[in-house]
Amino acid sequence: MTRPITAGVDGTEESLAALDWAAREAVRRGLPLRVVHAWRHEEQEALGGDRETQHGWVKDGVAASVRAVTGRCPELAVSVDVVEGGAVEVLVEAAAGAELLALGSRGYGPVVGFLLGSVGQQVIAGAARPVVLVRAGDRPAAEAAGREVVVGQQGGAEDSAAVLEFAFETAAVRGATVRVVRAWTLPPVFAYSPGSLKLLDETGGLEPYERKALAEAVRPLRERFPDVPVAEHVEMGSAGQVLLSVAGRAQLMVVGRRAHRTAVGARIGSVAHGVLHHADCPVAVVPHD
């Protein structure tokens, strides 16, 4: 089954940037583009007209936005769906059948937390496929400037397999280098066990141990994508801080997520949350539950 690149649009500048990004990615991957807009009849009642009339108005408005973006890609197969329902539910369902879902992101600013807290975070937490958040200022030039696809790697090879696979596939279609970043910190003294101390002794210390773990995680991807240049980056520090320290190199940052459900809603983890708010480039969040 061919999965489309899907973009969620709501008329904002951020969502139109996400649509533009999605169109370029669809062309690169040779995939169709699906554009989805969620709406509620109750929210449009002040405009007048019955449900069918309002649906037509909304669809015409979305189609106009789509034409403005996709006119630059005449060869691209595009479908537009205006779906009645809540934004979170509609977008999570759209993501399920997509190669990836692109959404607009306000990032850090006066409304910090609004998009991620009300819609974006719930979509990321509930989506079964990668979700890419795109800022309003995103431009194609960053993709053509030799910038890297930066991906965070944690844990063992199995823990990060889906995240690394997405990063390498994306770099392959872009002709980009993948920078795989593994951050490490000193564990508390009580975390050491005889087995861990023996392992550290065999590898020569903490940093060599981390470098070995990263190399082992990346090895299968190097074999599958031999033409993709790889930079292995190991640095002491928190994962979020280390990733953001190399964000200036990136045309795309890729992080994983394990969603956590709490009494106040879904949480996507501090690393993904921090990178989404502070990185200027588009950020892909890949589920690996």
C-alpha positions in Angstrom: 0.0 0.0 0.0 1.3 3.4 -1.0 1.1 5.8 2.0 0.8 9.5 1.2 2.7 12.4 2.7 -0.1 14.1 4.7 -0.3 17.7 5.8 -2.8 19.1 8.4 -3.9 22.6 7.5 -5.9 25.2 9.3 -5.2 28.4 7.4 -2.4 29.6 9.7 1.0 30.7 8.4 2.5 27.8 10.3 0.3 25.2 8.7 0.9 26.6 5.2 4.6 26.2 5.8 4.0 22.6 6.8 2.0 22.1 3.6 4.8 23.5 1.6 7.3 21.3 3.4 5.1 18.2 2.8 4.7 19.0 -0.9 8.5 19.1 -1.3 8.9 15.9 0.6 6.2 14.1 -1.4 8.0 15.1 -4.6 11.4 13.8 -3.3 9.9 10.5 -2.2 7.7 10.1 -5.3 4.5 9.9 -3.1 1.1 11.5 -3.4 0.2 14.4 -1.1 -2.9 14.3 1.1 -4.2 17.6 2.7 -6.5 17.3 5.7 -8.5 20.0 7.4 -10.7 19.4 10.4 -13.8 21.5 11.0 -16.9 21.6 13.2 -20.3 22.9 12.0 -21.0 24.4 15.4 -17.9 26.6 15.2 -19.1 28.0 11.8 -22.7 28.8 12.7 -22.0 32.5 12.9 -21.2 32.5 9.2 -24.8 31.3 8.4 -25.7 28.6 5.9 -26.5 24.9 6.5 -24.0 22.2 7.1 -23.5 21.3 3.4 -23.0 25.0 2.4 -20.5 25.6 5.2 -18.6 22.4 4.2 -18.4 23.8 0.6 -17.1 27.2 1.9 -14.4 25.5 4.0 -13.4 23.2 1.2 -13.0 26.0 -1.2 -10.9 28.0 1.2 -8.6 25.0 1.8 -8.4 24.3 -1.9 -7.2 27.9 -2.5 -4.4 27.5 0.0 -3.4 24.2 -1.5 -3.2 25.6 -5.0 -1.0 28.4 -3.8 1.5 25.9 -2.5 1.3 23.0 -4.9 1.2 25.1 -8.1 5.0 24.9 -7.9 4.8 21.1 -8.1 2.5 20.4 -11.1 3.6 16.7 -11.3 2.4 16.1 -7.7 -0.8 14.0 -7.2 -2.8 15.9 -4.5 -6.0 15.0 -2.7 -7.9 17.3 -0.2 -10.1 16.1 2.6 -12.2 18.4 4.7 -13.3 16.2 7.7 -15.9 17.2 10.2 -14.6 16.4 13.7 -12.2 17.4 16.4 -8.7 18.3 15.2 -6.9 15.8 17.4 -9.1 12.9 16.4 -9.0 13.8 12.7 -5.3 14.3 12.5 -4.4 11.1 14.5 -6.6 9.1 12.1 -5.0 10.8 9.1 -1.5 10.0 10.4 -2.4 6.3 10.7 -2.6 5.9 6.9 0.3 8.3 6.1 4.0 7.9 5.5 4.3 11.0 7.8 2.1 13.8 9.0 3.3 17.4 8.7 1.8 20.1 11.0 2.6 23.7 11.7 4.4 24.6 14.9 4.6 27.9 16.7 7.7 26.9 18.6 8.9 29.2 21.3 7.4 32.6 21.8 4.4 34.3 23.5 2.2 31.3 22.8 4.7 28.7 23.9 3.0 25.5 24.8 -0.3 26.4 23.2 -0.1 24.3 20.0 1.8 21.5 21.7 -0.5 21.5 24.7 -3.8 21.8 23.0 -3.4 19.9 19.7 0.1 19.1 18.6 1.2 17.2 21.7 -1.9 15.0 21.7 -1.5 14.3 18.0 2.2 13.4 18.5 1.4 11.2 21.4 -1.4 9.4 19.6 0.0 9.1 16.1 1.2 5.7 15.0 3.4 7.3 12.3 6.1 10.1 12.3 4.8 13.6 12.9 6.9 16.6 11.5 6.5 20.0 13.1 7.3 22.9 10.8 7.8 26.6 11.7 6.3 29.5 9.7 9.8 30.7 8.7 10.8 27.4 7.1 12.3 27.8 3.6 13.5 25.3 1.0 17.0 26.9 1.0 17.9 25.2 4.2 17.4 21.8 2.5 19.8 22.8 -0.3 22.5 24.3 1.8 24.2 21.0 2.7 22.7 20.9 6.2 22.5 17.6 8.0 19.6 15.3 9.1 20.4 15.2 12.9 18.9 12.3 14.9 19.1 11.5 18.6 20.0 8.0 19.6 19.4 6.6 23.1 19.6 3.1 24.6 20.4 0.0 22.6 20.1 -0.7 18.9 16.5 -2.0 19.2 15.4 1.1 21.3 16.3 3.5 18.5 15.8 1.3 15.3 12.6 3.1 14.1 14.1 6.6 14.7 17.3 5.9 12.9 15.5 4.2 10.0 13.4 7.3 9.5 16.5 9.6 9.6 18.5 7.5 7.2 15.6 7.1 4.7 15.0 10.9 4.8 18.7 11.6 4.3 18.9 9.2 1.4 16.2 11.0 -0.6 17.8 14.3 0.2 21.4 13.4 -0.5 22.2 14.6 3.0 24.6 13.5 5.8 23.1 11.9 8.9 24.5 13.2 12.2 23.7 10.6 14.9 23.9 12.2 18.4 24.2 10.2 21.6 24.3 12.2 24.8 25.5 10.8 28.1 25.8 11.8 31.7 27.5 10.5 34.8 25.3 8.0 36.5 24.9 8.2 40.3 27.4 6.1 42.3 24.7 3.6 43.5 23.8 2.8 39.9 27.0 0.9 39.4 26.9 -2.8 39.7 29.8 -5.4 39.4 28.6 -6.2 35.9 28.5 -2.6 34.7 31.9 -1.9 36.3 33.4 -4.8 34.5 31.8 -3.7 31.2 33.1 -0.2 31.6 36.6 -1.5 32.4 36.5 -3.6 29.2 35.6 -0.7 27.0 38.0 1.8 28.6 35.6 4.1 30.4 32.3 5.8 30.1 32.8 7.7 26.8 34.4 4.8 24.9 31.4 2.7 26.1 29.0 5.3 24.8 30.9 5.4 21.4 30.7 1.7 21.1 27.0 1.6 21.9 26.4 4.3 19.2 28.5 2.5 16.6 26.6 -0.8 17.3 23.2 1.0 16.9 24.2 2.7 13.7 25.9 -0.3 12.0 22.8 -1.9 10.5 21.8 1.4 9.0 25.2 2.0 7.5 24.9 -1.4 5.8 21.4 -0.7 4.5 22.2 2.9 3.3 25.9 2.7 2.2 25.7 5.9 0.2 24.5 8.0 3.1 27.4 9.8 4.8 27.3 9.4 8.6 28.8 11.5 11.4 28.7 9.8 14.9 28.5 12.4 17.6 29.0 11.5 21.3 28.9 14.3 23.8 28.5 14.6 27.6 25.4 16.5 28.6 21.6 16.2 28.6 20.1 14.8 25.4 18.0 17.9 24.7 20.9 20.3 25.3 23.3 18.3 23.1 20.8 18.0 20.3 20.1 21.8 20.4 23.8 22.5 20.4 24.1 21.0 16.8 20.7 22.3 15.6 22.4 25.0 13.5 23.8 22.2 11.3 20.3 20.6 10.7 17.8 20.8 7.9 15.7 18.4 9.9 16.0 17.0 13.5 14.6 13.6 14.3 13.8 12.5 17.8 11.9 9.5 19.2 9.0 9.5 21.6 7.4 7.2 24.1 4.1 8.8 25.0 3.1 9.0 28.6 -0.5 9.3 29.7 -1.1 11.3 32.9 -4.0 12.7 34.7 -3.6 16.0 32.8 -3.2 14.5 29.4 -0.5 13.1 27.1 3.1 13.9 27.6 5.7 13.2 24.9 8.9 13.4 27.0 11.2 16.3 27.9 13.7 15.8 25.0 11.1 15.9 22.3 9.3 18.7 24.0 12.4 20.8 24.4 13.6 20.3 20.8 10.2 21.1 19.4 10.1 24.4 21.2 13.6 25.6 20.6 14.9 24.1 17.3 14.5 26.5 14.3 14.4 23.7 11.7 11.6 21.2 11.2 11.5 18.4 13.8 10.3 14.9 13.2 9.0 12.9 16.2 9.0 9.2 15.5 7.0 6.8 17.7 9.0 3.8 19.0 6.8 2.3 21.6 
